[in-house]
Amino acid sequence: MIDFHTHSFLSDGALIPTELVRRARVAGYTAMAITDHVDESNIEGVLKQLIKVARQINTDRSFHLLPGVELTHIPPRHIPLMVRKARALGAQIIVGHGETLAEPVEAGTNMAYIKAGVDVLAHPGLITEDELKAAVKKQVHIEITSRAGHSISNGHVAALAKRLGARMLVNTDSHSPGDLITDERAEKVALGAGLDRNDFKKIQANARELIDKKLG
C-alpha cells in the first residue's frame, strides 16, 4: 500500500508521526506521505517537524516517508502563493483540499489547485470535465478516497476521471489508526467506485511512479 494523504497530531490526527508510520508499516505500507492540514498560520512549523521525522525514518531504506502538507480551506486567490511556499519549504507532496461534498469548500478551489500544480487533488466532490481536463494537462493526481463522508462522490469522480484519462490514486485521508487500509481494502474502494481490477492496477502503477518521481 502507498498512501499520499494522511494526518498526524501535528494537525488533527490522533498519532505522533512515528507511530503513524509504524502502524502503517504493520498494515503493509511500503511508502506514505504525512500531509497535515496547513494554512499560512502553521505551514512552516508543520513542515519543519515532518522533514525532521522523514530524515530519521528514511535511514531505513525499506520504507519511504515523504513530508507533505494538505493545503486546507485556502481562499482560491491565495492558492498559487501557498503552493509555491510549500514547495520552497520542502514539501515533497502537496495535497489540495478539494471541493468535497462533506464540507463548505469555496467554489473555484478545485481549479485553483489544479492550475497551481499540486501533486494530488483530494476528495474533489462533483469535479467537472473542464477541471479534469486541466488536471490531465497539469499531471495532477485525482483522489479516490476511503474516508467516510468525502467518499460519497467517488463514483462520479472515478467515472469522469477514467473517461478523460486522469491519473487516479486511492488514498485514505487517515486521521486515526483505524483509517489505515490494506491493498485489498484499497482495491475494494476502487471497485466500489465503479472501477475494475485493471483500473486498480493502473492506480497502483500511478502511486509507484509518483514515489519514484519524488525520490528522484
N, CA and C atoms as a LAMMPS dump frame, in Angstrom:
ITEM: TIMESTEP
0
ITEM: NUMBER OF ATOMS
648
ITEM: BOX BOUNDS ff ff ff
-5.0000000000000000e+02 5.0000000000000000e+02
-5.0000000000000000e+02 5.0000000000000000e+02
-5.0000000000000000e+02 5.0000000000000000e+02
ITEM: ATOMS id mol type element x y z
1 1 1 N 0.847 -1.196 0
2 1 2 C 0 0 0
3 1 3 C 0.883 1.246 0
4 2 1 N 0.558 2.188 -0.858
5 2 2 C 1.194 3.503 -0.888
6 2 3 C 0.084 4.539 -0.727
7 3 1 N 0.255 5.431 0.222
8 3 2 C -0.798 6.37 0.6
9 3 3 C -0.207 7.772 0.659
10 4 1 N -0.789 8.7 -0.1
11 4 2 C -0.253 10.052 -0.175
12 4 3 C -1.058 11.066 0.628
13 5 1 N -1.933 10.604 1.52
14 5 2 C -2.812 11.547 2.222
15 5 3 C -3.113 11.001 3.618
16 6 1 N -2.306 11.422 4.601
17 6 2 C -2.518 11.014 5.992
18 6 3 C -2.228 12.201 6.914
19 7 1 N -2.708 12.092 8.148
20 7 2 C -2.567 13.185 9.117
21 7 3 C -2.063 12.688 10.455
22 8 1 N -1.182 13.461 11.062
23 8 2 C -0.676 13.171 12.394
24 8 3 C -1.23 14.194 13.386
25 9 1 N -0.74 14.125 14.629
26 9 2 C -1.226 15.083 15.625
27 9 3 C -0.684 16.493 15.392
28 10 1 N 0.173 16.649 14.38
29 10 2 C 0.615 17.996 14.028
30 10 3 C -0.514 18.816 13.409
31 11 1 N -1.595 18.152 13.018
32 11 2 C -2.829 18.879 12.694
33 11 3 C -3.959 18.223 13.481
34 12 1 N -4.829 17.473 12.806
35 12 2 C -5.969 16.904 13.524
36 12 3 C -5.96 15.384 13.586
37 13 1 N -4.801 14.767 13.364
38 13 2 C -4.693 13.326 13.508
39 13 3 C -4.506 12.917 14.956
40 14 1 N -4.612 11.606 15.208
41 14 2 C -4.547 11.1 16.574
42 14 3 C -3.145 10.717 17.018
43 15 1 N -2.237 10.451 16.081
44 15 2 C -0.947 9.865 16.415
45 15 3 C 0.219 10.806 16.125
46 16 1 N 1.319 10.62 16.88
47 16 2 C 2.55 11.281 16.503
48 16 3 C 3.045 10.647 15.198
49 17 1 N 3.832 11.357 14.403
50 17 2 C 4.223 10.83 13.094
51 17 3 C 4.883 9.46 13.12
52 18 1 N 5.775 9.22 14.075
53 18 2 C 6.473 7.929 14.083
54 18 3 C 5.527 6.766 14.38
55 19 1 N 4.537 6.973 15.236
56 19 2 C 3.577 5.892 15.477
57 19 3 C 2.687 5.676 14.265
58 20 1 N 2.308 6.746 13.597
59 20 2 C 1.524 6.61 12.377
60 20 3 C 2.285 5.779 11.347
61 21 1 N 3.572 6.058 11.191
62 21 2 C 4.388 5.284 10.259
63 21 3 C 4.471 3.822 10.694
64 22 1 N 4.696 3.586 11.98
65 22 2 C 4.808 2.21 12.467
66 22 3 C 3.528 1.433 12.204
67 23 1 N 2.4 2.023 12.494
68 23 2 C 1.131 1.325 12.267
69 23 3 C 0.883 1.104 10.773
70 24 1 N 1.29 2.052 9.949
71 24 2 C 1.148 1.887 8.503
72 24 3 C 2.013 0.73 8.006
73 25 1 N 3.223 0.634 8.509
74 25 2 C 4.108 -0.448 8.08
75 25 3 C 3.537 -1.808 8.468
76 26 1 N 2.976 -1.907 9.652
77 26 2 C 2.358 -3.163 10.085
78 26 3 C 1.165 -3.509 9.196
79 27 1 N 0.469 -2.499 8.691
80 27 2 C -0.674 -2.72 7.789
81 27 3 C -0.236 -3.09 6.379
82 28 1 N 1.08 -3.055 6.106
83 28 2 C 1.577 -3.457 4.805
84 28 3 C 2.013 -2.322 3.904
85 29 1 N 2.066 -1.105 4.441
86 29 2 C 2.517 0.03 3.642
87 29 3 C 4.003 -0.112 3.314
88 30 1 N 4.367 0.313 2.107
89 30 2 C 5.778 0.396 1.718
90 30 3 C 6.244 1.839 1.593
91 31 1 N 5.304 2.757 1.475
92 31 2 C 5.628 4.179 1.383
93 31 3 C 4.381 4.983 1.72
94 32 1 N 4.593 6.215 2.18
95 32 2 C 3.464 7.075 2.507
96 32 3 C 3.931 8.522 2.59
97 33 1 N 2.986 9.409 2.532
98 33 2 C 3.219 10.82 2.841
99 33 3 C 2.388 11.174 4.065
100 34 1 N 2.964 11.97 4.94
101 34 2 C 2.182 12.602 6.001
102 34 3 C 1.916 14.03 5.53
103 35 1 N 0.639 14.366 5.421
104 35 2 C 0.221 15.625 4.8
105 35 3 C -0.723 16.365 5.736
106 36 1 N -0.165 16.894 6.803
107 36 2 C -1.02 17.561 7.782
108 36 3 C -1.648 18.832 7.219
109 37 1 N -2.83 19.139 7.761
110 37 2 C -3.563 20.341 7.337
111 37 3 C -2.762 21.595 7.66
112 38 1 N -2.614 22.465 6.674
113 38 2 C -1.901 23.723 6.918
114 38 3 C -2.563 24.874 6.185
115 39 1 N -2.292 26.064 6.71
116 39 2 C -2.536 27.323 6.019
117 39 3 C -1.367 28.238 6.385
118 40 1 N -1.507 29.505 6.196
119 40 2 C -0.401 30.441 6.477
120 40 3 C 0.017 30.402 7.945
121 41 1 N -0.9 30.023 8.838
122 41 2 C -0.625 30.099 10.277
123 41 3 C 0.346 29.045 10.777
124 42 1 N 0.428 27.884 10.103
125 42 2 C 1.203 26.78 10.676
126 42 3 C 2.097 26.042 9.694
127 43 1 N 2.139 26.463 8.434
128 43 2 C 2.843 25.682 7.419
129 43 3 C 4.329 25.514 7.724
130 44 1 N 4.972 26.555 8.216
131 44 2 C 6.406 26.467 8.454
132 44 3 C 6.727 25.479 9.577
133 45 1 N 6.004 25.559 10.683
134 45 2 C 6.271 24.671 11.812
135 45 3 C 5.97 23.223 11.498
136 46 1 N 4.855 22.971 10.827
137 46 2 C 4.474 21.599 10.494
138 46 3 C 5.506 20.965 9.572
139 47 1 N 5.888 21.667 8.52
140 47 2 C 6.859 21.082 7.581
141 47 3 C 8.216 20.879 8.229
142 48 1 N 8.638 21.789 9.08
143 48 2 C 9.92 21.626 9.765
144 48 3 C 9.938 20.33 10.564
145 49 1 N 8.84 20.048 11.268
146 49 2 C 8.768 18.825 12.078
147 49 3 C 8.701 17.573 11.209
148 50 1 N 7.901 17.61 10.152
149 50 2 C 7.758 16.43 9.306
150 50 3 C 9.036 16.115 8.54
151 51 1 N 9.774 17.135 8.134
152 51 2 C 11.045 16.904 7.448
153 51 3 C 12.036 16.232 8.396
154 52 1 N 12.059 16.65 9.665
155 52 2 C 12.922 16.004 10.661
156 52 3 C 12.578 14.524 10.803
157 53 1 N 11.304 14.234 10.934
158 53 2 C 10.868 12.844 11.113
159 53 3 C 11.206 12.018 9.877
160 54 1 N 10.968 12.581 8.704
161 54 2 C 11.243 11.849 7.464
162 54 3 C 12.724 11.499 7.343
163 55 1 N 13.587 12.408 7.708
164 55 2 C 15.024 12.12 7.658
165 55 3 C 15.37 10.927 8.546
166 56 1 N 14.759 10.876 9.706
167 56 2 C 15.017 9.774 10.635
168 56 3 C 14.452 8.465 10.102
169 57 1 N 13.201 8.488 9.665
170 57 2 C 12.54 7.274 9.174
171 57 3 C 13.255 6.721 7.948
172 58 1 N 13.693 7.592 7.07
173 58 2 C 14.239 7.164 5.788
174 58 3 C 15.668 6.646 5.863
175 59 1 N 16.235 6.583 7.068
176 59 2 C 17.515 5.883 7.209
177 59 3 C 17.325 4.382 6.99
178 60 1 N 16.096 3.905 7.163
179 60 2 C 15.734 2.526 6.812
180 60 3 C 15.212 2.555 5.383
181 61 1 N 16.012 2.085 4.444
182 61 2 C 15.684 2.242 3.033
183 61 3 C 14.612 1.271 2.536
184 62 1 N 14.072 0.454 3.443
185 62 2 C 12.981 -0.44 3.031
186 62 3 C 11.623 0.252 3.06
187 63 1 N 11.601 1.496 3.534
188 63 2 C 10.348 2.247 3.63
189 63 3 C 10.644 3.703 3.3
190 64 1 N 9.675 4.373 2.67
191 64 2 C 9.871 5.774 2.302
192 64 3 C 8.75 6.636 2.872
193 65 1 N 9.135 7.662 3.611
194 65 2 C 8.182 8.65 4.134
195 65 3 C 8.445 9.981 3.452
196 66 1 N 7.41 10.537 2.857
197 66 2 C 7.501 11.843 2.217
198 66 3 C 6.842 12.889 3.108
199 67 1 N 7.561 13.948 3.474
200 67 2 C 6.929 15.03 4.231
201 67 3 C 6.089 15.894 3.301
202 68 1 N 4.883 16.183 3.722
203 68 2 C 4 16.958 2.855
204 68 3 C 3.013 17.792 3.632
205 69 1 N 2.07 18.358 2.911
206 69 2 C 1.018 19.174 3.515
207 69 3 C -0.279 18.963 2.755
208 70 1 N -1.372 19.185 3.445
209 70 2 C -2.66 19.354 2.778
210 70 3 C -3.086 20.8 2.99
211 71 1 N -3.015 21.576 1.934
212 71 2 C -3.486 22.957 1.995
213 71 3 C -5.003 22.928 2.112
214 72 1 N -5.534 23.539 3.166
215 72 2 C -6.915 23.287 3.562
216 72 3 C -7.704 24.577 3.718
217 73 1 N -8.82 24.666 2.986
218 73 2 C -9.709 25.836 3.033
219 73 3 C -8.934 27.132 2.769
220 74 1 N -8.011 27.072 1.825
221 74 2 C -7.292 28.272 1.39
222 74 3 C -8.18 29.017 0.386
223 75 1 N -8.386 30.311 0.534
224 75 2 C -9.134 31.045 -0.493
225 75 3 C -8.476 30.839 -1.858
226 76 1 N -9.249 30.56 -2.889
227 76 2 C -8.655 30.244 -4.193
228 76 3 C -7.619 31.238 -4.681
229 77 1 N -7.817 32.524 -4.431
230 77 2 C -6.86 33.514 -4.94
231 77 3 C -5.491 33.399 -4.262
232 78 1 N -5.432 32.764 -3.081
233 78 2 C -4.163 32.619 -2.363
234 78 3 C -3.48 31.279 -2.626
235 79 1 N -4.153 30.379 -3.324
236 79 2 C -3.617 29.032 -3.518
237 79 3 C -2.29 29.013 -4.271
238 80 1 N -2.128 29.738 -5.374
239 80 2 C -0.83 29.669 -6.076
240 80 3 C 0.352 30.038 -5.177
241 81 1 N 0.205 31.09 -4.392
242 81 2 C 1.275 31.51 -3.494
243 81 3 C 1.571 30.443 -2.45
244 82 1 N 0.53 29.822 -1.892
245 82 2 C 0.725 28.817 -0.856
246 82 3 C 1.367 27.548 -1.412
247 83 1 N 1.042 27.2 -2.643
248 83 2 C 1.685 26.037 -3.262
249 83 3 C 3.174 26.313 -3.46
250 84 1 N 3.5 27.484 -3.941
251 84 2 C 4.909 27.841 -4.118
252 84 3 C 5.641 27.851 -2.776
253 85 1 N 4.983 28.368 -1.759
254 85 2 C 5.608 28.423 -0.433
255 85 3 C 5.854 27.025 0.11
256 86 1 N 4.881 26.128 -0.047
257 86 2 C 5.046 24.758 0.434
258 86 3 C 6.23 24.08 -0.252
259 87 1 N 6.358 24.273 -1.554
260 87 2 C 7.497 23.699 -2.28
261 87 3 C 8.811 24.266 -1.738
262 88 1 N 8.857 25.578 -1.554
263 88 2 C 10.086 26.22 -1.088
264 88 3 C 10.481 25.748 0.307
265 89 1 N 9.493 25.414 1.134
266 89 2 C 9.771 24.951 2.494
267 89 3 C 10.115 23.467 2.563
268 90 1 N 10.059 22.775 1.432
269 90 2 C 10.495 21.382 1.406
270 90 3 C 9.412 20.335 1.335
271 91 1 N 8.176 20.723 1.085
272 91 2 C 7.109 19.717 0.956
273 91 3 C 7.354 18.863 -0.284
274 92 1 N 7.427 17.545 -0.102
275 92 2 C 7.6 16.642 -1.235
276 92 3 C 6.273 16.258 -1.867
277 93 1 N 5.205 16.301 -1.082
278 93 2 C 3.857 16.043 -1.588
279 93 3 C 2.957 17.185 -1.143
280 94 1 N 2.283 17.784 -2.108
281 94 2 C 1.297 18.813 -1.782
282 94 3 C -0.072 18.304 -2.207
283 95 1 N -0.95 18.2 -1.227
284 95 2 C -2.333 17.801 -1.445
285 95 3 C -3.199 19.049 -1.364
286 96 1 N -4.103 19.202 -2.31
287 96 2 C -5.08 20.28 -2.256
288 96 3 C -6.4 19.746 -1.722
289 97 1 N -6.918 20.397 -0.705
290 97 2 C -8.189 20.002 -0.082
291 97 3 C -9.33 20.43 -1.015
292 98 1 N -9.804 19.462 -1.807
293 98 2 C -10.763 19.766 -2.858
294 98 3 C -12.174 20.045 -2.374
295 99 1 N -13.063 20.224 -3.333
296 99 2 C -14.428 20.669 -3.061
297 99 3 C -15.335 19.509 -2.648
298 100 1 N -14.939 18.838 -1.575
299 100 2 C -15.719 17.744 -1.024
300 100 3 C -17.158 18.165 -0.743
301 101 1 N -18.068 17.195 -0.877
302 101 2 C -19.468 17.454 -0.539
303 101 3 C -19.707 17.439 0.962
304 102 1 N -18.683 17.052 1.729
305 102 2 C -18.848 16.92 3.18
306 102 3 C -18.515 18.193 3.947
307 103 1 N -17.96 19.21 3.254
308 103 2 C -17.566 20.449 3.917
309 103 3 C -17.874 21.638 2.998
310 104 1 N -17.994 22.825 3.57
311 104 2 C -18.312 24.01 2.752
312 104 3 C -17.065 24.625 2.114
313 105 1 N -16.466 23.918 1.167
314 105 2 C -15.266 24.411 0.491
315 105 3 C -15.658 25.453 -0.556
316 106 1 N -14.895 26.51 -0.634
317 106 2 C -15.223 27.614 -1.545
318 106 3 C -15.176 27.171 -3.005
319 107 1 N -16.165 27.575 -3.773
320 107 2 C -16.189 27.28 -5.205
321 107 3 C -14.95 27.861 -5.875
322 108 1 N -14.427 27.123 -6.841
323 108 2 C -13.215 27.54 -7.53
324 108 3 C -11.95 26.949 -6.955
325 109 1 N -12.084 26.249 -5.825
326 109 2 C -10.922 25.666 -5.155
327 109 3 C -10.279 24.563 -6.005
328 110 1 N -11.098 23.667 -6.569
329 110 2 C -10.533 22.58 -7.376
330 110 3 C -9.644 23.113 -8.494
331 111 1 N -10.178 24.039 -9.28
332 111 2 C -9.417 24.534 -10.421
333 111 3 C -8.178 25.303 -9.98
334 112 1 N -8.276 26.022 -8.881
335 112 2 C -7.118 26.776 -8.397
336 112 3 C -5.978 25.832 -8.017
337 113 1 N -6.309 24.727 -7.352
338 113 2 C -5.262 23.757 -7.002
339 113 3 C -4.676 23.103 -8.249
340 114 1 N -5.527 22.781 -9.185
341 114 2 C -5.046 22.143 -10.42
342 114 3 C -4.105 23.077 -11.163
343 115 1 N -4.522 24.32 -11.357
344 115 2 C -3.69 25.278 -12.083
345 115 3 C -2.374 25.542 -11.364
346 116 1 N -2.387 25.461 -10.04
347 116 2 C -1.171 25.68 -9.25
348 116 3 C -0.242 24.466 -9.272
349 117 1 N -0.73 23.33 -9.772
350 117 2 C 0.12 22.159 -9.934
351 117 3 C 0.383 21.362 -8.682
352 118 1 N -0.645 21.206 -7.825
353 118 2 C -0.464 20.318 -6.671
354 118 3 C -0.224 18.893 -7.158
355 119 1 N 0.286 18.055 -6.273
356 119 2 C 0.502 16.651 -6.628
357 119 3 C -0.801 15.867 -6.643
358 120 1 N -1.664 16.151 -5.668
359 120 2 C -2.909 15.402 -5.505
360 120 3 C -4.043 16.362 -5.211
361 121 1 N -5.155 16.199 -5.926
362 121 2 C -6.391 16.902 -5.577
363 121 3 C -7.247 15.93 -4.79
364 122 1 N -7.406 16.203 -3.505
365 122 2 C -8.118 15.291 -2.618
366 122 3 C -9.628 15.504 -2.708
367 123 1 N -10.35 14.39 -2.529
368 123 2 C -11.817 14.392 -2.43
369 123 3 C -12.441 15.577 -3.166
370 124 1 N -12.388 15.558 -4.516
371 124 2 C -12.787 16.738 -5.295
372 124 3 C -14.279 16.902 -5.525
373 125 1 N -15.107 16.113 -4.849
374 125 2 C -16.549 16.307 -4.942
375 125 3 C -17.073 16.135 -6.353
376 126 1 N -17.947 17.042 -6.783
377 126 2 C -18.541 16.952 -8.118
378 126 3 C -17.648 17.671 -9.127
379 127 1 N -16.441 17.166 -9.258
380 127 2 C -15.452 17.746 -10.161
381 127 3 C -16.009 17.779 -11.587
382 128 1 N -15.643 18.802 -12.334
383 128 2 C -16.204 18.994 -13.673
384 128 3 C -15.264 18.453 -14.75
385 129 1 N -15.792 18.339 -15.962
386 129 2 C -14.969 17.91 -17.091
387 129 3 C -13.83 18.893 -17.332
388 130 1 N -14.114 20.181 -17.286
389 130 2 C -13.067 21.166 -17.512
390 130 3 C -11.955 21.047 -16.471
391 131 1 N -12.333 20.818 -15.229
392 131 2 C -11.327 20.66 -14.174
393 131 3 C -10.479 19.408 -14.411
394 132 1 N -11.124 18.325 -14.806
395 132 2 C -10.372 17.101 -15.042
396 132 3 C -9.486 17.206 -16.282
397 133 1 N -9.953 17.859 -17.311
398 133 2 C -9.104 18.07 -18.488
399 133 3 C -7.87 18.884 -18.107
400 134 1 N -8.049 19.882 -17.258
401 134 2 C -6.912 20.667 -16.779
402 134 3 C -5.972 19.81 -15.934
403 135 1 N -6.546 18.912 -15.122
404 135 2 C -5.723 18.019 -14.296
405 135 3 C -4.875 17.09 -15.148
406 136 1 N -5.441 16.617 -16.252
407 136 2 C -4.68 15.764 -17.165
408 136 3 C -3.483 16.53 -17.721
409 137 1 N -3.708 17.76 -18.145
410 137 2 C -2.628 18.578 -18.715
411 137 3 C -1.552 18.886 -17.672
412 138 1 N -1.972 19.138 -16.442
413 138 2 C -1.025 19.504 -15.386
414 138 3 C -0.461 18.288 -14.648
415 139 1 N -0.923 17.092 -15.009
416 139 2 C -0.483 15.85 -14.369
417 139 3 C -0.766 15.852 -12.863
418 140 1 N -1.912 16.393 -12.507
419 140 2 C -2.377 16.372 -11.12
420 140 3 C -3.13 15.071 -10.886
421 141 1 N -2.786 14.362 -9.824
422 141 2 C -3.459 13.109 -9.497
423 141 3 C -4.791 13.388 -8.802
424 142 1 N -5.784 12.597 -9.152
425 142 2 C -7.134 12.753 -8.61
426 142 3 C -7.392 11.64 -7.594
427 143 1 N -7.864 12.035 -6.44
428 143 2 C -8.027 11.09 -5.34
429 143 3 C -9.38 10.385 -5.348
430 144 1 N -9.308 9.059 -5.205
431 144 2 C -10.45 8.235 -4.806
432 144 3 C -10.197 7.907 -3.343
433 145 1 N -11.097 8.316 -2.477
434 145 2 C -10.812 8.271 -1.047
435 145 3 C -11.585 7.173 -0.326
436 146 1 N -10.933 6.602 0.673
437 146 2 C -11.608 5.61 1.513
438 146 3 C -12.289 6.257 2.717
439 147 1 N -12.157 7.56 2.864
440 147 2 C -12.679 8.222 4.066
441 147 3 C -14.177 8.475 3.963
442 148 1 N -14.872 8.092 5.017
443 148 2 C -16.318 8.302 5.079
444 148 3 C -16.638 9.783 4.927
445 149 1 N -17.761 10.068 4.297
446 149 2 C -18.153 11.455 4.057
447 149 3 C -17.576 11.95 2.754
448 150 1 N -16.274 12.077 2.693
449 150 2 C -15.633 12.515 1.457
450 150 3 C -15.869 11.533 0.315
451 151 1 N -16.075 10.258 0.656
452 151 2 C -16.154 9.212 -0.368
453 151 3 C -17.483 9.171 -1.107
454 152 1 N -18.455 9.971 -0.708
455 152 2 C -19.78 9.846 -1.333
456 152 3 C -19.784 10.249 -2.801
457 153 1 N -18.765 10.985 -3.225
458 153 2 C -18.693 11.368 -4.647
459 153 3 C -17.704 10.508 -5.426
460 154 1 N -17.188 9.433 -4.833
461 154 2 C -16.19 8.6 -5.514
462 154 3 C -16.663 8.099 -6.873
463 155 1 N -17.916 7.68 -6.954
464 155 2 C -18.421 7.129 -8.208
465 155 3 C -18.374 8.155 -9.331
466 156 1 N -18.815 9.364 -9.033
467 156 2 C -18.768 10.443 -10.02
468 156 3 C -17.329 10.742 -10.42
469 157 1 N -16.459 10.872 -9.429
470 157 2 C -15.062 11.215 -9.696
471 157 3 C -14.396 10.141 -10.547
472 158 1 N -14.592 8.876 -10.165
473 158 2 C -13.927 7.772 -10.864
474 158 3 C -14.403 7.647 -12.308
475 159 1 N -15.705 7.756 -12.52
476 159 2 C -16.243 7.594 -13.874
477 159 3 C -15.72 8.679 -14.807
478 160 1 N -15.736 9.913 -14.341
479 160 2 C -15.291 11.023 -15.179
480 160 3 C -13.779 10.986 -15.38
481 161 1 N -13.044 10.68 -14.314
482 161 2 C -11.588 10.612 -14.417
483 161 3 C -11.156 9.507 -15.372
484 162 1 N -11.823 8.367 -15.317
485 162 2 C -11.482 7.262 -16.225
486 162 3 C -11.761 7.664 -17.671
487 163 1 N -12.89 8.271 -17.913
488 163 2 C -13.261 8.642 -19.286
489 163 3 C -12.292 9.656 -19.877
490 164 1 N -11.796 10.573 -19.038
491 164 2 C -10.941 11.648 -19.532
492 164 3 C -9.448 11.34 -19.4
493 165 1 N -9.128 10.177 -18.834
494 165 2 C -7.73 9.765 -18.754
495 165 3 C -6.923 10.417 -17.652
496 166 1 N -7.591 10.823 -16.579
497 166 2 C -6.878 11.437 -15.457
498 166 3 C -6.19 10.36 -14.618
499 167 1 N -5.091 10.74 -13.998
500 167 2 C -4.359 9.824 -13.118
501 167 3 C -5.052 9.766 -11.759
502 168 1 N -5.412 8.577 -11.345
503 168 2 C -6.093 8.401 -10.071
504 168 3 C -5.198 7.731 -9.037
505 169 1 N -5.48 8.009 -7.77
506 169 2 C -4.852 7.346 -6.633
507 169 3 C -5.941 6.974 -5.643
508 170 1 N -5.743 5.884 -4.91
509 170 2 C -6.589 5.591 -3.756
510 170 3 C -5.808 5.998 -2.511
511 171 1 N -6.337 6.958 -1.773
512 171 2 C -5.74 7.439 -0.529
513 171 3 C -6.735 7.288 0.61
514 172 1 N -6.224 7.359 1.844
515 172 2 C -7.095 7.133 2.995
516 172 3 C -7.57 8.398 3.695
517 173 1 N -6.781 9.488 3.629
518 173 2 C -7.087 10.66 4.465
519 173 3 C -7.141 10.231 5.923
520 174 1 N -6.201 9.368 6.322
521 174 2 C -6.209 8.815 7.679
522 174 3 C -6.027 9.89 8.738
523 175 1 N -6.839 9.794 9.775
524 175 2 C -6.71 10.633 10.957
525 175 3 C -6.484 9.806 12.216
526 176 1 N -6.75 8.507 12.156
527 176 2 C -6.587 7.622 13.309
528 176 3 C -6.159 6.244 12.813
529 177 1 N -5.661 5.377 13.713
530 177 2 C -5.15 4.075 13.274
531 177 3 C -6.146 3.254 12.466
532 178 1 N -7.417 3.325 12.81
533 178 2 C -8.42 2.539 12.112
534 178 3 C -8.687 2.983 10.695
535 179 1 N -8.152 4.134 10.307
536 179 2 C -8.359 4.629 8.943
537 179 3 C -7.383 4.023 7.939
538 180 1 N -6.277 3.481 8.416
539 180 2 C -5.295 2.877 7.514
540 180 3 C -5.878 1.627 6.873
541 181 1 N -5.51 1.358 5.616
542 181 2 C -6.098 0.237 4.892
543 181 3 C -5.01 -0.605 4.226
544 182 1 N -5.384 -1.805 3.855
545 182 2 C -4.505 -2.703 3.114
546 182 3 C -4.723 -2.51 1.619
547 183 1 N -3.851 -3.131 0.817
548 183 2 C -4.057 -3.109 -0.631
549 183 3 C -5.4 -3.73 -0.999
550 184 1 N -5.771 -4.79 -0.281
551 184 2 C -7.042 -5.466 -0.571
552 184 3 C -8.213 -4.525 -0.332
553 185 1 N -8.136 -3.772 0.75
554 185 2 C -9.208 -2.805 1.025
555 185 3 C -9.202 -1.678 -0.012
556 186 1 N -8.027 -1.233 -0.406
557 186 2 C -7.929 -0.183 -1.423
558 186 3 C -8.57 -0.633 -2.73
559 187 1 N -8.36 -1.897 -3.082
560 187 2 C -8.976 -2.42 -4.297
561 187 3 C -10.496 -2.4 -4.183
562 188 1 N -11.016 -2.73 -3.009
563 188 2 C -12.465 -2.701 -2.812
564 188 3 C -13.003 -1.272 -2.921
565 189 1 N -12.242 -0.307 -2.443
566 189 2 C -12.653 1.095 -2.575
567 189 3 C -12.75 1.465 -4.055
568 190 1 N -11.761 1.041 -4.83
569 190 2 C -11.774 1.329 -6.268
570 190 3 C -12.939 0.634 -6.959
571 191 1 N -13.147 -0.641 -6.637
572 191 2 C -14.255 -1.376 -7.252
573 191 3 C -15.592 -0.771 -6.841
574 192 1 N -15.687 -0.354 -5.598
575 192 2 C -16.921 0.271 -5.123
576 192 3 C -17.216 1.593 -5.797
577 193 1 N -16.175 2.229 -6.326
578 193 2 C -16.357 3.49 -7.053
579 193 3 C -16.712 3.257 -8.515
580 194 1 N -16.828 1.984 -8.913
581 194 2 C -17.217 1.674 -10.278
582 194 3 C -16.068 1.351 -11.21
583 195 1 N -14.848 1.286 -10.67
584 195 2 C -13.694 0.928 -11.478
585 195 3 C -13.549 -0.591 -11.531
586 196 1 N -12.65 -1.091 -12.38
587 196 2 C -12.42 -2.534 -12.443
588 196 3 C -10.999 -2.846 -11.978
589 197 1 N -10.647 -4.122 -11.985
590 197 2 C -9.342 -4.531 -11.451
591 197 3 C -8.183 -3.997 -12.285
592 198 1 N -8.369 -3.882 -13.577
593 198 2 C -7.322 -3.28 -14.407
594 198 3 C -7.13 -1.808 -14.073
595 199 1 N -8.229 -1.123 -13.776
596 199 2 C -8.124 0.271 -13.341
597 199 3 C -7.331 0.361 -12.044
598 200 1 N -7.574 -0.579 -11.13
599 200 2 C -6.854 -0.553 -9.857
600 200 3 C -5.37 -0.806 -10.064
601 201 1 N -5.023 -1.677 -10.986
602 201 2 C -3.609 -1.892 -11.292
603 201 3 C -2.96 -0.608 -11.803
604 202 1 N -3.702 0.158 -12.6
605 202 2 C -3.187 1.447 -13.076
606 202 3 C -3.011 2.42 -11.902
607 203 1 N -3.956 2.388 -10.967
608 203 2 C -3.859 3.234 -9.782
609 203 3 C -2.599 2.892 -8.995
610 204 1 N -2.329 1.595 -8.808
611 204 2 C -1.118 1.177 -8.107
612 204 3 C 0.133 1.626 -8.863
613 205 1 N 0.093 1.519 -10.191
614 205 2 C 1.232 1.975 -11.001
615 205 3 C 1.427 3.484 -10.865
616 206 1 N 0.328 4.235 -10.83
617 206 2 C 0.42 5.686 -10.634
618 206 3 C 1.12 6.021 -9.321
619 207 1 N 0.778 5.272 -8.258
620 207 2 C 1.379 5.515 -6.948
621 207 3 C 2.878 5.225 -6.971
622 208 1 N 3.252 4.128 -7.602
623 208 2 C 4.683 3.789 -7.681
624 208 3 C 5.454 4.817 -8.499
625 209 1 N 4.859 5.276 -9.589
626 209 2 C 5.503 6.281 -10.421
627 209 3 C 5.686 7.602 -9.676
628 210 1 N 4.699 7.973 -8.868
629 210 2 C 4.804 9.225 -8.127
630 210 3 C 5.893 9.117 -7.055
631 211 1 N 5.965 7.987 -6.377
632 211 2 C 7.039 7.779 -5.398
633 211 3 C 8.395 7.857 -6.09
634 212 1 N 8.552 7.17 -7.2
635 212 2 C 9.825 7.169 -7.924
636 212 3 C 10.211 8.583 -8.352
637 213 1 N 9.218 9.34 -8.799
638 213 2 C 9.473 10.722 -9.232
639 213 3 C 9.973 11.564 -8.048
640 214 1 N 9.353 11.414 -6.898
641 214 2 C 9.71 12.228 -5.746
642 214 3 C 11.055 11.831 -5.151
643 215 1 N 11.406 10.551 -5.3
644 215 2 C 12.688 10.084 -4.764
645 215 3 C 13.84 10.311 -5.735
646 216 1 N 13.48 10.763 -6.956
647 216 2 C 14.499 11.088 -7.94
648 216 3 C 15.159 9.882 -8.541
